[in-house]
Amino acid sequence: MTVNESSVDRIIRAVVGVALLAAWVFGWIGGTLAVVLGVVAIVLVVTAAVGFCPLYRIFGMSTCPVPAKR
């Protein structure tokens, strides 16, 4: 697995994931929505930590900066 997320992408994913997890933990969301958003939050936090997004690989995307050619 090669890194395909930029540092900005990873920070945004981590912040949104933690916010969603906090909303679930503090009971601001409930029911089916809580389960769905909980799974999304876990995926966001894990992909932010690892730096690899499987969907980016499937669609051939990357938010990593391209190194300059010499």
C-alpha positions as CSV (number, residue, x, y, z in Angstrom):
1,M,0.0,0.0,0.0
2,T,1.5,3.3,-1.1
3,V,0.5,6.5,0.5
4,N,-2.1,8.3,-1.6
5,E,-3.3,11.0,0.7
6,S,-1.8,14.4,1.3
7,S,-1.2,15.7,4.8
8,V,-4.1,18.2,4.4
9,D,-6.4,15.3,3.3
10,R,-5.3,13.3,6.3
11,I,-5.9,16.1,8.8
12,I,-9.4,16.8,7.4
13,R,-10.3,13.1,7.5
14,A,-9.0,12.8,11.1
15,V,-10.9,15.9,12.3
16,V,-14.2,14.9,10.6
17,G,-13.8,11.3,11.9
18,V,-13.1,12.4,15.5
19,A,-16.1,14.8,15.3
20,L,-18.4,12.1,14.2
21,L,-17.2,9.7,16.8
22,A,-17.7,12.4,19.5
23,A,-21.2,13.0,18.3
24,W,-21.9,9.3,18.7
25,V,-20.2,9.0,22.1
26,F,-22.0,12.1,23.5
27,G,-25.4,10.9,22.2
28,W,-25.9,13.8,19.7
29,I,-26.9,11.2,17.1
30,G,-28.7,7.9,17.6
31,G,-30.3,5.0,15.9
32,T,-29.4,3.8,12.4
33,L,-27.8,7.2,11.6
34,A,-25.4,6.6,14.6
35,V,-24.3,3.2,13.3
36,V,-23.8,4.5,9.7
37,L,-21.9,7.6,10.8
38,G,-19.9,5.5,13.3
39,V,-18.7,3.2,10.6
40,V,-17.8,6.2,8.4
41,A,-16.0,7.8,11.3
42,I,-13.9,4.7,11.9
43,V,-13.0,4.4,8.2
44,L,-12.0,8.1,8.1
45,V,-9.8,7.8,11.2
46,V,-8.1,4.6,10.0
47,T,-7.4,5.9,6.5
48,A,-6.1,9.2,8.0
49,A,-3.8,7.2,10.3
50,V,-2.5,4.9,7.5
51,G,-2.4,7.5,4.7
52,F,-4.0,5.1,2.2
53,C,-7.6,5.3,0.8
54,P,-8.8,2.2,-1.1
55,L,-11.3,4.2,-3.0
56,Y,-8.6,6.5,-4.3
57,R,-6.8,3.4,-5.6
58,I,-9.9,2.1,-7.3
59,F,-10.6,5.4,-9.0
60,G,-6.9,6.1,-9.8
61,M,-6.7,9.2,-7.6
62,S,-4.1,10.6,-5.3
63,T,-3.9,13.8,-3.3
64,C,-0.2,13.5,-2.7
65,P,1.9,16.2,-4.3
66,V,3.7,15.0,-7.4
67,P,7.5,15.4,-7.1
68,A,9.1,17.7,-9.5
69,K,11.0,16.1,-12.4
70,R,14.7,16.9,-12.6
